[in-house]
Amino acid sequence: DDWPSGERAPPRAVTWLARSRRPLGGRFGGVGGTSGVMKHYEVEILDARTKQKLSFLDKVEPNATIGEIKVMFHKNHAQWYPARQSIRLDPKGKSLRDEEILQNLPVGTTATLYFRDLGAQIGWVTVFLTEYAGPLLIYLLFYFRLPFIYGPKYAFTSSPHSVVHLAAACHSFHYIKRLLETLFVHRFSHGTMPLRNIFKNCTYYWGFAAWLAYHINHPLYTPPAYGDKQVKIAFAIFLLCQIGNFSIHVALRNLRPAGSKTRRIPFPTKNPFTWLFLVVSCPNYTYEVGSWIGFTIMTQCLPVGMFTLVGFIQMAIWANSKHRSYLKDFRDYPPLRTPIVPFIL
């Protein structure tokens, strides 16, 4: 057929394509398709300190995660298993999370990433079990007054003061609770920590346990100035804070499904002990400090007070860091909350 202009009409297939105005794509690829010809990345990994080229990964899929890239890198460098790798966009920048996706990062199709060795790693569960089992056993050595501690004269003798026995029960309960929470409650966002940290942490926990146990269980120990009334009030503080601490740990566990690294804003539940979330970002630390304040009042012992003070300083640092992280990650984070002490700190 002739068109009005006198020109000969194009073939019917071409006419249909012109009228349909549909780009060829989908599973057949082409101009409008994205799945027919997949764009792959080339990933170059350099040493963050020396800038030396360590590995070149070819044909990396766009939806590959940093965790998967770590596995690829590990195949070329067996000594650096994924847990001890820190992968960054900048040599001095922050580590990328394992779940971050390559195509979502500010890199081109030829990406340069930087590697830093985190050192030998150890599982968090192993760390916590070691940290908490030590104080539990060490304290009981002093409580039962083994001969090499206070001398043969007092070997395996028992204190005449009831507060000493109550303190041993409270201390043991606290660390047994921590051990059980490690096994059955806590869900860790990071699977490992540097191996060197376990020596530092154990020195702290085990050393303080021995120091305060030596004084509380000493044959010359004197009970609190205000007697049973002081002990009972302090015990009530300790027990309530222990229940509160456990309640917060359960609430935090329920926020994160098993095997997930999902982060959500924690809110109060029907449990009244979780209502502290209304004004504090890390009430588990608030209750932990409260427990040790109660234990300090109960025993009226200076080393216990020192342990409580040092613990509060460390937990305040952790709480402040988590609070800033919440503010950064969640725009709708409750503005009334403070890190650890309501309305103050």
BATORVEX-686002 format. One line per 8 residues: number of its first residue (from 0); for each residue x, y, z of C-alpha. Coordinates in nm, 4 decimals, decimal comma. Layout:
BEGIN
NUM> X/Y/Z  ... $
! end
This chain:
BEGIN
0> 0,0000/0,0000/0,0000  0,1072/0,3588/-0,0602  0,0995/0,6220/0,2119  -0,0652/0,9614/0,1279  0,2752/1,1119/0,0641  0,3364/0,8609/-0,2101  0,6081/0,6828/-0,0133  0,5919/0,3117/0,0205 $
8> 0,4740/0,1870/0,3594  0,7264/0,0118/0,5855  0,6811/-0,3576/0,6641  0,3881/-0,4429/0,8940  0,6138/-0,5548/1,1812  0,7870/-0,2174/1,1850  0,4510/-0,0380/1,1748  0,3275/-0,2403/1,4737 $
16> 0,6378/-0,1580/1,6739  0,6011/0,2101/1,6008  0,2386/0,2116/1,7113  0,2925/0,0041/2,0245  0,5748/0,2280/2,1489  0,6844/-0,0507/2,3855  1,0568/-0,0889/2,4491  1,1911/-0,4360/2,4037 $
24> 1,2786/-0,5546/2,7516  1,1704/-0,7942/3,0207  1,3238/-1,1328/2,9921  1,4397/-1,0667/2,6356  1,6716/-0,7814/2,7379  1,7240/-0,4836/2,5115  1,6819/-0,1120/2,5530  1,4157/-0,1172/2,8219 $
32> 1,5224/-0,4325/3,0051  1,7365/-0,4700/3,3128  1,7420/-0,8430/3,3624  1,8532/-0,9596/3,0197  2,2081/-0,8290/3,0499  2,3069/-0,7940/3,4143  2,5550/-0,5252/3,5043  2,8380/-0,6730/3,7082 $
40> 3,0826/-0,4964/3,9353  3,4546/-0,5229/3,9652  3,5662/-0,4928/4,3269  3,9209/-0,3993/4,4180  4,0174/-0,4473/4,7829  4,3154/-0,2545/4,9188  4,4928/-0,2652/5,2540  4,3609/0,0304/5,4558 $
48> 4,7065/0,1104/5,5936  4,9483/0,0467/5,3081  4,7023/0,0891/5,0140  4,8494/-0,2321/4,8745  4,6193/-0,4253/4,6443  4,5053/-0,7419/4,8204  4,2372/-0,8820/4,5950  4,0435/-0,8200/4,2743 $
56> 3,6944/-0,9662/4,2508  3,5517/-0,9897/3,9005  3,1861/-1,0208/3,7972  3,0379/-0,9405/4,1377  2,6599/-0,9181/4,1213  2,5045/-0,5771/4,2014  2,2904/-0,7208/4,4796  2,5869/-0,8828/4,6560 $
64> 2,6129/-0,7908/5,0236  2,9266/-0,6906/5,2095  2,8986/-1,0202/5,3951  2,9128/-1,2085/5,0645  3,2092/-0,9993/4,9496  3,3884/-1,0957/5,2713  3,3330/-1,4620/5,1874  3,4787/-1,4060/4,8374 $
72> 3,7775/-1,2246/4,9848  3,8288/-1,5082/5,2365  3,8651/-1,7560/4,9490  4,1721/-1,5625/4,8321  4,3076/-1,5017/5,1839  4,2284/-1,7981/5,4076  4,3896/-1,6366/5,7148  4,1282/-1,3585/5,7190 $
80> 3,7959/-1,5240/5,7871  3,4886/-1,2973/5,7532  3,4524/-1,2243/6,1258  3,7964/-1,0614/6,1464  3,7458/-0,8457/5,8358  3,6558/-0,4785/5,8430  3,5530/-0,3556/5,4964  3,5288/0,0210/5,4442 $
88> 3,4696/0,2810/5,1749  3,7470/0,4972/5,3160  4,0729/0,3839/5,4806  3,9828/0,5728/5,7999  3,6063/0,5389/5,7691  3,3585/0,3198/5,9545  3,3169/-0,0487/5,8833  3,0384/-0,1373/5,6428 $
96> 2,7653/-0,3618/5,7806  2,7425/-0,7151/5,6435  2,3879/-0,6586/5,5192  2,4708/-0,3503/5,3095  2,4278/-0,4079/4,9344  2,6989/-0,3202/4,6837  2,4800/-0,1360/4,4321  2,3409/0,0869/4,7088 $
104> 2,6868/0,2127/4,8052  2,8354/0,5326/4,6561  3,0703/0,3432/4,4231  3,0965/0,2934/4,0485  3,0930/-0,0374/3,8626  3,4624/-0,0590/3,9469  3,4510/-0,0291/4,3250  3,7461/0,0255/4,5550 $
112> 3,7049/-0,1003/4,9101  3,9514/-0,0978/5,1982  4,0309/-0,3860/5,4320  4,1485/-0,3769/5,7924  4,2312/-0,6839/5,9992  4,0361/-0,6893/6,3264  4,2593/-0,9584/6,4724  4,1660/-1,2990/6,6083 $
120> 3,7990/-1,3155/6,7090  3,6015/-1,4999/6,9742  3,2259/-1,5548/7,0044  3,0258/-1,3243/7,2315  2,8588/-1,6187/7,4054  3,1990/-1,7639/7,4972  3,3140/-1,4225/7,6222  3,0098/-1,3681/7,8430 $
128> 3,0169/-1,7187/7,9869  3,3847/-1,6751/8,0775  3,3359/-1,3263/8,2206  3,0416/-1,4261/8,4406  3,1447/-1,7737/8,5522  3,4670/-1,6321/8,6980  3,3110/-1,3931/8,9543  3,0572/-1,6571/9,0559 $
136> 3,3258/-1,9108/9,1466  3,5801/-1,6617/9,2842  3,3325/-1,5089/9,5279  3,2373/-1,8507/9,6654  3,6041/-1,9332/9,7305  3,6158/-1,6409/9,9740  3,2694/-1,7137/10,1147  3,3705/-2,0687/10,2126 $
144> 3,7023/-1,9321/10,3444  3,9453/-2,1696/10,1848  4,2618/-2,2132/10,3951  4,4938/-2,0174/10,1657  4,2762/-1,7039/10,1843  4,2389/-1,6072/10,5516  4,4738/-1,8649/10,7028  4,4212/-2,2054/10,8693 $
152> 4,2576/-2,0485/11,1752  3,9507/-1,9433/10,9761  3,9523/-2,2247/10,7200  3,5953/-2,3255/10,6263  3,4464/-2,1231/10,9120  3,1181/-1,9375/10,8740  3,0472/-1,5700/10,9396  2,8125/-1,4959/11,2318 $
160> 2,6537/-1,2061/11,0387  2,3420/-1,2830/10,8323  2,4203/-1,0033/10,5853  2,7316/-1,1929/10,4724  2,5209/-1,4942/10,3753  2,2586/-1,2752/10,2081  2,5317/-1,0960/10,0117  2,6698/-1,4295/9,8895 $
168> 2,3216/-1,5352/9,7777  2,2614/-1,2047/9,5960  2,6008/-1,2076/9,4255  2,5556/-1,5684/9,3128  2,1999/-1,5018/9,1932  2,3191/-1,2053/8,9869  2,5842/-1,3980/8,7968  2,3740/-1,7130/8,7545 $
176> 2,1068/-1,4875/8,6031  2,3647/-1,3403/8,3653  2,4824/-1,6854/8,2581  2,1272/-1,8044/8,1895  2,0443/-1,4848/7,9982  2,3522/-1,5349/7,7819  2,2384/-1,8860/7,6925  1,8645/-1,8335/7,6537 $
184> 1,7742/-1,4632/7,6243  2,0346/-1,2468/7,4537  2,0463/-1,2134/7,0759  2,3717/-1,0589/6,9626  2,3918/-0,8226/6,6646  2,7618/-0,9086/6,6300  2,8736/-1,2688/6,6490  3,2298/-1,2053/6,7661 $
192> 3,4648/-0,9660/6,9402  3,8463/-0,9347/6,9351  4,0106/-1,2155/7,1335  4,2339/-0,9680/7,3199  3,9265/-0,8094/7,4820  3,8465/-1,1196/7,6832  4,1650/-1,0748/7,8893  4,0788/-0,7129/7,9658 $
200> 3,7174/-0,7939/8,0518  3,8050/-1,0916/8,2703  4,0651/-0,8875/8,4585  3,7943/-0,6325/8,5371  3,5208/-0,8741/8,6453  3,7369/-1,1332/8,8156  3,9614/-0,8788/8,9864  3,6758/-0,6772/9,1342 $
208> 3,4962/-0,9972/9,2414  3,8016/-1,1071/9,4392  3,8509/-0,7612/9,5937  3,4989/-0,7133/9,7204  3,4595/-1,0803/9,8215  3,7774/-1,0610/10,0319  3,6374/-0,7732/10,2402  3,2737/-0,8881/10,2714 $
216> 3,3708/-1,2386/10,3825  3,6650/-1,1330/10,5993  3,6508/-1,2581/10,9606  3,6815/-0,8950/11,0805  3,3959/-0,7664/10,8618  3,1406/-0,5562/11,0502  2,7735/-0,5373/10,9448  2,6049/-0,2110/10,8225 $
224> 2,5634/0,0753/11,0683  2,1810/0,0709/11,0633  2,1492/-0,3034/11,1001  1,8703/-0,5170/10,9589  1,6589/-0,2207/10,8479  1,9359/-0,1007/10,6154  1,9935/-0,4520/10,4864  1,6250/-0,5147/10,4124 $
232> 1,5783/-0,1852/10,2248  1,8947/-0,2465/10,0238  1,7888/-0,6030/9,9460  1,4530/-0,4775/9,8163  1,6342/-0,2309/9,5867  1,8633/-0,5061/9,4618  1,5823/-0,7522/9,3946  1,3533/-0,5033/9,2171 $
240> 1,6373/-0,3861/8,9938  1,7301/-0,7436/8,9083  1,3715/-0,8104/8,8000  1,3728/-0,4841/8,6030  1,6984/-0,5714/8,4307  1,5657/-0,9121/8,3277  1,2402/-0,7568/8,2020  1,4309/-0,5152/7,9772 $
248> 1,6454/-0,7955/7,8375  1,3337/-0,9946/7,7461  1,1749/-0,6871/7,5843  1,4891/-0,6228/7,3772  1,5015/-0,9896/7,2743  1,1445/-0,9732/7,1455  1,2351/-0,6751/6,9251  1,4775/-0,8823/6,7161 $
256> 1,3635/-1,2033/6,5419  1,5998/-1,4977/6,5709  1,8837/-1,4790/6,3188  1,8033/-1,1185/6,2306  1,9972/-0,7952/6,2778  1,6859/-0,5791/6,2543  1,6880/-0,2691/6,4748  1,3712/-0,1134/6,6113 $
264> 1,2889/0,1527/6,8646  1,2214/-0,0175/7,2004  0,8960/0,0850/7,3670  0,7320/-0,0034/7,7001  0,5236/-0,3204/7,7146  0,2513/-0,4281/7,9555  0,5257/-0,5186/8,2040  0,5559/-0,2171/8,4422 $
272> 0,9324/-0,2667/8,4691  0,9650/-0,1725/8,1003  0,7940/0,1631/8,1512  1,1368/0,3102/8,2173  1,1696/0,3119/7,8355  0,9510/0,6240/7,8473  1,2403/0,8324/7,9789  1,5583/0,6270/7,9243 $
280> 1,7167/0,4708/7,6159  1,9041/0,1957/7,8033  1,7029/0,1016/8,1144  1,8864/-0,2307/8,1358  2,1950/-0,0304/8,2400  1,9847/0,1836/8,4753  1,8574/-0,1272/8,6533  2,2062/-0,2824/8,6556 $
288> 2,3527/0,0207/8,8315  2,0546/0,0232/9,0689  2,1256/-0,3389/9,1638  2,4841/-0,2580/9,2565  2,3792/0,0515/9,4494  2,1509/-0,1744/9,6516  2,4346/-0,4238/9,7027  2,6634/-0,1396/9,8163 $
296> 2,4111/-0,0180/10,0739  2,3478/-0,3746/10,1885  2,7129/-0,4564/10,2548  2,8348/-0,1030/10,3363  3,1647/-0,2034/10,1781  3,4006/0,0438/10,0054  3,5275/-0,1961/9,7311  3,1657/-0,2645/9,6323 $
304> 3,1077/0,1103/9,6064  3,4169/0,1450/9,3858  3,2961/-0,1378/9,1613  2,9555/0,0309/9,1333  3,1121/0,3670/9,0427  3,3430/0,2225/8,7772  3,0581/0,0152/8,6364  2,8310/0,3198/8,6178 $
312> 3,0940/0,5207/8,4281  3,1404/0,2408/8,1741  2,7678/0,1804/8,1317  2,7057/0,5547/8,0920  2,9561/0,5548/7,8031  2,7812/0,2562/7,6406  2,4366/0,4083/7,6963  2,5409/0,7425/7,5483 $
320> 2,6755/0,5668/7,2395  2,3548/0,3666/7,1923  2,1420/0,6770/7,2498  2,3284/0,8661/6,9745  2,2865/0,5651/6,7468  1,9108/0,5631/6,8059  1,8882/0,9358/6,7290  2,0866/0,8873/6,4082 $
328> 1,8928/0,5860/6,2809  1,5391/0,6892/6,3787  1,4053/1,0356/6,3007  1,0952/0,9748/6,5123  1,2937/0,8678/6,8201  1,1219/0,9874/7,1429  1,2841/1,3224/7,2358  1,2154/1,2894/7,6087 $
336> 1,4604/1,0041/7,6595  1,8083/1,0387/7,8053  2,0752/0,7644/7,7856  2,0798/0,6138/8,1369  1,9623/0,8515/8,4156  1,6103/0,9950/8,3625  1,6152/1,3666/8,2668  1,9829/1,4027/8,3692 $
344> 2,2264/1,1828/8,1749 $
! end
